Amino acid sequence: MRYAIIADIHANLAAFIAVLDDIKRRGGVEEVWCLGDIVGYGPDPHQCLELLRQYNHICVAGNHDWAAIGKIDTSDFNPDAAAACHWTAQQLTPGDINYLDTLPLVIQRSDFTLVHGSPREPIWEYLLSTRSAKENFAYFQSQFCLVGHSHVPLVFEYDQAGACFFSEFPADTMLMLAENRLIINPGGVGQPRDGDPRASYAIYNSEARSITHYRIPYDIGATQSRMVDYRLPRRLVARLSYGV
Ligand code: ZN
């Protein structure tokens, strides 16, 4: 079976469609595993929710998903993120709100634990250092954990001797699942932050025991002009060009 691993769509419909088209081109998947932050920042929150819900999928809650429906407050958001969040709240239908409200913080699926930020702090914690990653291996039982939130594709590995290693997860590389425990981030679909502006996602192949990372070009200008039309913060528009 094959599963798409996607995170941080952030209401970027053009990026999301490009990823879904790429998945189809590669023969499709059994199920989409979404790591949260479907909405926030981008211009098409309702459309992205509607599209995701057409697929056989599972999804955990992200900080932007809950902030958009008032489930957490935006006092920890930077001013641009908070402004986009308030705009997002006005675009959601009652059905969207109900869907976001019922997203769980953690999902277990076979050998995987799915969370948005980290297993220790599913909504808020960014996993970007080996120190915090190492501590987090104590907070999930499965062999593998999938995270989003940082919008940076990467892998943390915990070996049998208890050492934790960081590795980058370059595009078009295949990660073979073996003995060691792993925390894996597929990168962000709708607002990449690793310096590569292309949409980022991964496909897990359960027979091959592999996860492959893909980068997909999309029409960045289309998303940006919609953001300008809606007067979303300029900095959020600009960053999509650079993937930062
Ligand atoms: Zn995010």
Residues whose N, C-alpha, C, O or C-beta is under 5 A from the ligand:
A	BS01	ZN	D8 D37 H149
